[in-house]
Each structure stands twice: as structure tokens, then as C-alpha cells.
Amino acid sequence: MNILWGKLKSKMEYNKDEIMEFESEILKNSNGNYLFKNTFFYPGGGHQACDIGEIVINNDTYQVKKVYQYNGEIWHSIEGKTKIPIGTKFKAIINKKRRNYLSNLHTAQHILARIVFNKYKINTISADMNVSGGSITFAQPIKKEWLFDIEKEFQNIVLRKYPVYKEVENDIITVSIGDFDKTLCAGTHAKNTGDLSNIILLGNGKKDSKIEFDCIQDKEFGVAAQAMKELFRIYGEIGKSSEKSDIIIEKIKGYENLRKEIALSIEKNKEKLERKNFNVNDKVVSIFNICAAGEMKKIFRRLINEEKISDDCDISIYILENIVSITINDRNLSGTILMDKLRNHIMNVRNIGGSKKYIHLRIEEKNSEIVKQIERIVKEYIYEQYEKK
């Protein structure tokens, strides 16, 4: 799963994750690429992106835009047309925010991979941690309903604040997370699992065999991150509940409150988000798609079963910012699309705060009586509940 970097010709100490500033000098230069006498920059590897940063020579600052390994040496690509002479001494500063972000993602990847293996005996095929977030590809599909249990177990590991430490023997680096996980890895990592409180799961992405995740590390986004974690807790309770559907839907109002809180947080920091090119809005929408779709599917299945419509009903739910698209296909019937009555049926649902949401209900059914029953269920349990607000 992780690429181990062998013994390097230049002194490499990026395994000392806490060092963000150091002094060194230029040993070699080639077309804007430089070999340092010693470096704490991480060159990338183990599916983790490299460090970036800057070097300061006298009063001049040069940006280190890429760090990579070539022939066992760590090279640094530096912006600027001026060639820095061999022997030049400088102060190097690693981009701490990027390092911490990637370190947290990498540590989260270890934990998530271990949770999935322990719970479902599914191995990791590959992983990726870059500035856009993290993802893990597994050997088998990861069911969406597993995500809540995985998230819950992940948060338990965070609360335990397991120390993360490294052992080096014969240039082989082993990373241990308390007594929970031990893996060969040369990447950078958090100091302890308590640093991962702002890691969020974003779902399966485009492939069922993936889990995507990200780290919201800015203080300004703390409200959104905590709200999303509260959302997971609420839905975890609902998923295990045996309460009647109308009571469950009443609890969903809590989801709308959280959604409003996150929306306000995003709006407040909109300019900053755009300036940082950190597309939080899409990620927040994504996590709500997972939560809301999963729970709405459970609710609809329960309601449909209560009405004895079918025991073999396939429900597809896709949620956008203001549209919930629900497709119900009964495999016991012919599957012919009967849209005479409900084709492009849009119901206006009032949201907290007065904004409007639309539920687009598509029924792939042959039996018109079933269509009537489903329409009644939607009106009674969804439309009227929101109208009461």
C-alpha cells in the first residue's frame, strides 16, 4: 500500500514531521532543480503529495513549488529564473498548513483502512492523499450503509487520542497508531489521533469500492465540521430506531437545522473559500447527499413496506442543493416507466428559513394503484411535514 523510500544519497529527515524550518545549503543545481545538503521536505510517496514551501537567502525569498526523489536523491524545484549558486546557504521554511493537512489525511487513511479490514475483512488496493482530499480504493465494494459505522468507529479512535509514532530499522520505517494499527510507511503523520477531529467522510465517490474523505482544518469551518459530525450521530440513532416514520421524519428537522447552520458558515466564508480555491461547498453538499439519501431511502422503504406495496422495491435517491430526485423501480413488475401521472412531478416543499426545496418523484411502475399509494405517502409524510414548519 505504501511506497518505501530506500536509503537516500542526500540526508533526508522528513520523518521528523514536527520540523518546519531548517538551515541548509545548495549542493547541486540543474534547470531550476536543487539538491540540498540536508532537507526536511517530504518528497512525496506512499500515495501522499509532496511538501512545498520557500527558502530565504539574505532578504530574497524563493518558492519551493515541488519536491521529488530522483536516483535516490531529494530534489527541490524552485521558482525563478535566477540560478542559485552551489554552496549558497539559506533558511528553508516548509508550508506548515499543507504539511499538517496531508499528514492528517495520511493518518486518517491508515485508520480507515484498518477499520474496513477489521470490520469487513476487505483489503486496501491503493490510496491517494493530495490537496483536494483523500481517497482509498478497496478490493471490494464498500456499501453506503457501512459508512455510518465506519465513521462512528473512526470517531472513537479520534477520542482515544492514540499516539502516532515511528520506528526506523535498517532504513525501514514503521508507523504505529497506539495498539490499533502498525504499518510500513515513510509518509508524514499526525502526532496523535486527537488531531483528526475535523476529518469527514465524503462517501464512495464515483466508485463503490472507494471511500473519499477530507480534513476541514480552518477554524472558520469548525462549525460546519462539528455540525456534520452531529449529523452522523443523529442519523446513526435514526438508523437503529424502531420509531414510527412520522416521528423519524420529525427528527429529520434536526438535519435541516444543521444544514442551515452549515450554509451560513459557507456563505460567511465564501470569499475566503474562493480565494483559497478550497471547494468546501461541494464537499459539504456531498456529505449531505450521503446522509440524507441514505436515511430517506430507509424511510421510504419503511413507508412502502408499511403500505405493503412491495418487498422487492429498488429505490434510487439523488440529492442536489435544492432538488431531491427519487426513482422507485419495482423489479417484480415489468419495469415499464409509467409517468402518465407523475412524470416530472415536482412538489414544492418549504424549508426552514423560508427557502424552497423541490422533491422530484419518478415512479418506474406498471401498477397505477401503487403510484397512487406512493403519491399519498409522499404528500402525507414529506410535503405536509414541511408545510407545518
Phi and psi in degrees as a GROMACS rama.xvg file:
@    title "Ramachandran Plot"
@    xaxis  label "Phi"
@    yaxis  label "Psi"
@TYPE xy
-114.798  140.303  ASN-2
-83.7541  126.688  ILE-3
-93.5182  126.064  LEU-4
-85.0331  126.678  TRP-5
-71.8804  -172.104  GLY-6
-65.4869  125.069  LYS-7
-99.0251  149.517  LEU-8
-71.4838  -33.5372  LYS-9
-93.4418  154.986  SER-10
-69.4026  117.407  LYS-11
-119.256  122.351  MET-12
-129.076  31.1599  GLU-13
-68.5299  -9.52488  TYR-14
-70.3289  -13.0761  ASN-15
-88.0492  81.7056  LYS-16
-62.8567  -23.5763  ASP-17
-81.0787  -12.4325  GLU-18
-82.7034  116.91  ILE-19
-112.995  -12.2182  MET-20
-137.389  141.455  GLU-21
-160.106  166.661  PHE-22
-111.568  144.374  GLU-23
-157.149  -169.108  SER-24
-149.498  161.632  GLU-25
-78.8347  126.086  ILE-26
-98.5837  -39.4697  LEU-27
-142.864  153.806  LYS-28
-140.478  146.093  ASN-29
-159.284  105.059  SER-30
52.6922  48.4812  ASN-31
83.624  4.21256  GLY-32
-112.319  137.102  ASN-33
-131.246  140.812  TYR-34
-102.526  124.821  LEU-35
-92.0457  154.65  PHE-36
-61.3346  -40.6922  LYS-37
-147.24  152.964  ASN-38
-148.886  146.885  THR-39
-112.266  4.70556  PHE-40
-69.8756  135.596  PHE-41
-84.6623  126.972  TYR-42
-84.1515  4.43137  PRO-43
88.2573  152.791  GLY-44
136.782  165.701  GLY-45
62.704  28.0522  GLY-46
71.3099  14.7849  HIS-47
-109.467  138.237  GLN-48
-67.5319  159.049  ALA-49
-77.6127  166.244  CYS-50
-74.0029  158.545  ASP-51
-132.085  176.355  ILE-52
168.263  -141.433  GLY-53
-155.913  160.32  GLU-54
-123.027  146.019  ILE-55
-117.875  121.977  VAL-56
-118.655  113.599  ILE-57
55.9497  -116.635  ASN-58
-106.351  8.54532  ASN-59
-99.5857  137.496  ASP-60
-113.92  133.068  THR-61
-122.301  134.454  TYR-62
-83.8666  128.357  GLN-63
-90.488  105.474  VAL-64
-94.7901  -14.6499  LYS-65
-158.959  144.431  LYS-66
-132.226  133.18  VAL-67
-151.335  163.942  TYR-68
-102.245  135.887  GLN-69
-143.656  121.002  TYR-70
52.7508  41.8189  ASN-71
77.175  9.62268  GLY-72
-118.786  151.245  GLU-73
-98.4135  115.366  ILE-74
-107.927  149.656  TRP-75
-124.573  121.018  HIS-76
-86.7016  122.901  SER-77
-118.866  131.519  ILE-78
-69.1474  151.111  GLU-79
117.343  145.715  GLY-80
-83.9938  -19.9722  LYS-81
-71.9064  127.628  THR-82
-83.1651  123.595  LYS-83
-83.7273  123.317  ILE-84
-65.9256  150.213  PRO-85
-60.9994  139.095  ILE-86
93.5831  -8.9168  GLY-87
-67.2157  129.926  THR-88
-95.5581  149.585  LYS-89
-156.394  166.933  PHE-90
-106.437  130.35  LYS-91
-106.445  140.122  ALA-92
-129.074  117.791  ILE-93
-82.5917  141.303  ILE-94
-66.2376  102.924  ASN-95
-67.4534  -38.7653  LYS-96
-63.8045  -44.4065  LYS-97
-65.8538  -43.8993  ARG-98
-58.8953  -48.645  ARG-99
-62.5302  -40.3261  ASN-100
-60.218  -49.5925  TYR-101
-69.331  -35.883  LEU-102
-63.0966  -41.873  SER-103
-66.0681  -41.7624  ASN-104
-61.5779  -42.6872  LEU-105
-65.7864  -42.0951  HIS-106
-64.9879  -40.3917  THR-107
-61.8924  -36.9996  ALA-108
-61.6362  -43.1395  GLN-109
-57.8536  -46.6319  HIS-110
-66.8309  -46.7021  ILE-111
-62.7032  -41.6142  LEU-112
-61.8275  -40.6722  ALA-113
-68.6747  -41.0415  ARG-114
-60.4815  -47.3278  ILE-115
-63.1347  -40.3645  VAL-116
-67.5004  -44.9544  PHE-117
-63.3903  -40.3393  ASN-118
-84.078  -36.787  LYS-119
-124.42  0.385003  TYR-120
56.4434  40.3997  LYS-121
-111.71  127.192  ILE-122
-83.237  155.914  ASN-123
-85.7986  134.75  THR-124
-93.0666  -46.6083  ILE-125
-157.503  169.346  SER-126
-147.961  162.77  ALA-127
-148.812  126.937  ASP-128
-128.365  110.422  MET-129
-138.712  -172.21  ASN-130
-69.6973  -10.2096  VAL-131
-93.6586  -2.97735  SER-132
125.823  -172.471  GLY-133
-121.775  157.289  GLY-134
-152.245  151.334  SER-135
-128.505  132.382  ILE-136
-104.456  126.536  THR-137
-105.038  165.049  PHE-138
-73.2048  -17.1142  ALA-139
-137.857  160.477  GLN-140
-60.0996  144.827  PRO-141
-104.953  116.263  ILE-142
-70.1103  140.617  LYS-143
-59.9088  -34.7928  LYS-144
-69.2718  -13.7305  GLU-145
-75.8601  -22.3135  TRP-146
-59.9176  -34.4192  LEU-147
-68.8222  -41.0583  PHE-148
-67.8322  -37.829  ASP-149
-64.7012  -44.3718  ILE-150
-61.9298  -42.3114  GLU-151
-62.7521  -45.3127  LYS-152
-64.5889  -39.033  GLU-153
-60.1635  -44.9567  PHE-154
-65.4333  -32.1121  GLN-155
-63.098  -39.9495  ASN-156
-66.0319  -38.8593  ILE-157
-61.7782  -46.1711  VAL-158
-64.8828  -28.7561  LEU-159
-75.5312  -14.7168  ARG-160
51.1766  50.6934  LYS-161
-61.8567  135.527  TYR-162
-70.0096  145.172  PRO-163
-111.716  120.086  VAL-164
-138.861  160.956  TYR-165
-118.224  146.827  LYS-166
-126.379  132.104  GLU-167
-118.264  125.821  VAL-168
-142.793  119.791  GLU-169
54.1992  44.9638  ASN-170
65.9225  9.61544  ASP-171
-100.902  125.465  ILE-172
-104.285  127.052  ILE-173
-113.605  129.746  THR-174
-106.871  126.254  VAL-175
-116.492  138.753  SER-176
-114.316  93.4889  ILE-177
51.7112  -136.76  GLY-178
-103.305  16.2108  ASP-179
-86.3916  -38.2167  PHE-180
-151.854  146.531  ASP-181
-142.185  121.435  LYS-182
-141.563  144.367  THR-183
-73.1192  122.675  LEU-184
-165.265  138.27  CYS-185
-111.573  12.4351  ALA-186
-78.9874  -172.938  GLY-187
-101.296  152.097  THR-188
-144.794  164.215  HIS-189
-69.6158  163.261  ALA-190
-73.9424  -39.2273  LYS-191
-153.716  165.519  ASN-192
-67.5781  -17.4395  THR-193
-62.8625  -19.3194  GLY-194
-74.6398  -6.16449  ASP-195
-102.319  21.7239  LEU-196
-64.9421  -21.1094  SER-197
-101.141  15.4067  ASN-198
-76.3458  132.961  ILE-199
-125.885  145.517  ILE-200
-89.1368  135.379  LEU-201
-107.698  2.07767  LEU-202
104.244  -157.208  GLY-203
-91.2701  -11.1382  ASN-204
68.6051  -143.853  GLY-205
-85.2459  -11.8794  LYS-206
-123.636  135.651  LYS-207
-65.9931  -20.2784  ASP-208
-85.8591  4.67217  SER-209
-109.7  153.192  LYS-210
-123.684  124.487  ILE-211
-103.508  145.029  GLU-212
-150.621  164.491  PHE-213
-152.03  169.61  ASP-214
-124.426  117.688  CYS-215
-94.2738  101.183  ILE-216
-102.861  -14.7538  GLN-217
-74.5996  142.387  ASP-218
-61.0472  -31.9801  LYS-219
-63.7292  -23.9681  GLU-220
-99.2369  8.55162  PHE-221
-62.2282  -37.6587  GLY-222
-61.3485  -45.1992  VAL-223
-63.138  -43.8183  ALA-224
-63.1311  -45.1853  ALA-225
-67.8231  -35.7422  GLN-226
-63.7379  -39.4398  ALA-227
-66.5725  -36.278  MET-228
-68.4327  -37.6835  LYS-229
-64.0468  -35.7726  GLU-230
-61.0704  -45.0981  LEU-231
-59.0432  -40.76  PHE-232
-64.1965  -45.6513  ARG-233
-60.7939  -46.4772  ILE-234
-69.217  -29.6186  TYR-235
-62.9833  -39.6017  GLY-236
-68.0951  -42.1261  GLU-237
-63.6319  -40.24  ILE-238
-61.036  -27.8131  GLY-239
-98.0701  1.24212  LYS-240
-80.7408  147.972  SER-241
-110.347  16.9273  SER-242
-70.7798  161.652  GLU-243
-65.7128  155.974  LYS-244
-60.8655  -37.2096  SER-245
-66.5444  -33.0403  ASP-246
-70.0359  -39.935  ILE-247
-61.7925  -45.4052  ILE-248
-65.0011  -31.4206  ILE-249
-60.6363  -38.7975  GLU-250
-67.8027  -27.5157  LYS-251
-62.0656  -21.0686  ILE-252
-58.5939  -31.6891  LYS-253
-60.5253  -36.7896  GLY-254
-61.007  -42.0606  TYR-255
-66.8521  -36.9169  GLU-256
-60.6253  -43.4355  ASN-257
-65.6644  -40.0593  LEU-258
-61.2358  -40.914  ARG-259
-63.9979  -42.5185  LYS-260
-62.1364  -42.1376  GLU-261
-68.1504  -40.7805  ILE-262
-59.1413  -41.2782  ALA-263
-64.2795  -40.3429  LEU-264
-63.5832  -41.0438  SER-265
-66.3565  -45.164  ILE-266
-61.9782  -40.9257  GLU-267
-61.4112  -35.74  LYS-268
-107.658  20.3768  ASN-269
-57.0577  -48.8055  LYS-270
-63.2846  -41.6017  GLU-271
-64.229  -40.0362  LYS-272
-63.9919  -44.4297  LEU-273
-65.8156  -39.5505  GLU-274
-65.2511  -35.618  ARG-275
-83.9575  -5.85519  LYS-276
54.6776  38.7277  ASN-277
-111.602  100.942  PHE-278
-78.6141  68.4479  ASN-279
-67.0552  -35.7158  VAL-280
-57.1702  -46.9903  ASN-281
-60.8823  -39.4018  ASP-282
-68.5448  -38.9286  LYS-283
-65.5988  -43.8779  VAL-284
-59.9013  -40.716  VAL-285
-60.8022  -45.9488  SER-286
-68.3979  -32.1562  ILE-287
-72.3152  -32.6563  PHE-288
-57.1692  -44.5219  ASN-289
-63.59  -52.1961  ILE-290
-64.7697  -52.6899  CYS-291
-66.5275  -43.1164  ALA-292
-63.0719  -43.1507  ALA-293
-62.0697  -44.7769  GLY-294
-75.424  -37.046  GLU-295
-64.6045  -34.9143  MET-296
-63.963  -42.1015  LYS-297
-62.4313  -43.2598  LYS-298
-63.5015  -47.105  ILE-299
-63.9226  -40.7294  PHE-300
-62.4584  -41.1628  ARG-301
-65.0876  -43.9422  ARG-302
-64.0456  -42.8973  LEU-303
-65.0499  -39.3951  ILE-304
-65.7629  -37.8211  ASN-305
-61.1419  -35.3517  GLU-306
-85.9384  1.55061  GLU-307
55.7974  39.6307  LYS-308
-76.0214  -46.1683  ILE-309
-169.924  147.985  SER-310
-98.0427  -0.522223  ASP-311
-133.599  61.7143  ASP-312
-111.029  126.707  CYS-313
-96.7586  119.188  ASP-314
-114.372  123.926  ILE-315
-114.105  125.118  SER-316
-125.429  128.054  ILE-317
-127.385  127.39  TYR-318
-115.232  125.84  ILE-319
-106.111  -171.341  LEU-320
-61.6247  -38.209  GLU-321
-133.914  14.427  ASN-322
-134.209  133.101  ILE-323
-111.578  112.74  VAL-324
-101.504  119.542  SER-325
-119.483  121.313  ILE-326
-114.602  125.606  THR-327
-116.676  122.236  ILE-328
-126.788  116.817  ASN-329
-90.1971  113.04  ASP-330
-75.8239  -11.8301  ARG-331
-73.7266  -20.8327  ASN-332
-100.705  -169.214  LEU-333
-74.2949  -18.7226  SER-334
82.4359  3.0391  GLY-335
-61.8802  134.71  THR-336
-77.7746  111.797  ILE-337
-102.66  102.386  LEU-338
-117.198  12.7499  MET-339
-55.579  -41.316  ASP-340
-97.8091  -34.0113  LYS-341
-117.53  14.6763  LEU-342
-62.0496  126.645  ARG-343
51.4651  35.2983  ASN-344
-71.9682  116.445  HIS-345
-113.705  125.633  ILE-346
-109.584  131.915  MET-347
-83.0209  114.904  ASN-348
-114.781  125.581  VAL-349
-80.754  133.193  ARG-350
-101.061  163.907  ASN-351
-60.12  136.996  ILE-352
93.133  -3.04548  GLY-353
90.5614  -10.9669  GLY-354
-72.9851  164.04  SER-355
-112.036  145.879  LYS-356
-126.74  149.455  LYS-357
-118.253  136.383  TYR-358
-108.751  118.407  ILE-359
-100.77  109.091  HIS-360
-105.753  118.367  LEU-361
-113.574  128.456  ARG-362
-113.964  115.58  ILE-363
-93.161  86.043  GLU-364
-142.909  154.026  GLU-365
-101.679  -29.1005  LYS-366
-86.715  110.731  ASN-367
-66.7663  -27.3218  SER-368
-66.1226  -37.3011  GLU-369
-63.9096  -40.8914  ILE-370
-57.6265  -44.2845  VAL-371
-62.4301  -42.2842  LYS-372
-66.5269  -42.7492  GLN-373
-65.282  -40.3856  ILE-374
-61.2077  -41.9867  GLU-375
-63.7113  -41.8026  ARG-376
-60.8544  -44.5011  ILE-377
-62.0268  -45.8436  VAL-378
-63.2465  -43.1466  LYS-379
-71.389  -44.4884  GLU-380
-96.1633  -23.2576  TYR-381
-107.793  -62.1866  ILE-382
-59.3098  -52.7609  TYR-383
-67.8093  -33.8256  GLU-384
-61.0525  -43.1723  GLN-385
-73.2325  -33.023  TYR-386
-64.6625  -29.3405  GLU-387
-66.9943  -20.0208  LYS-388
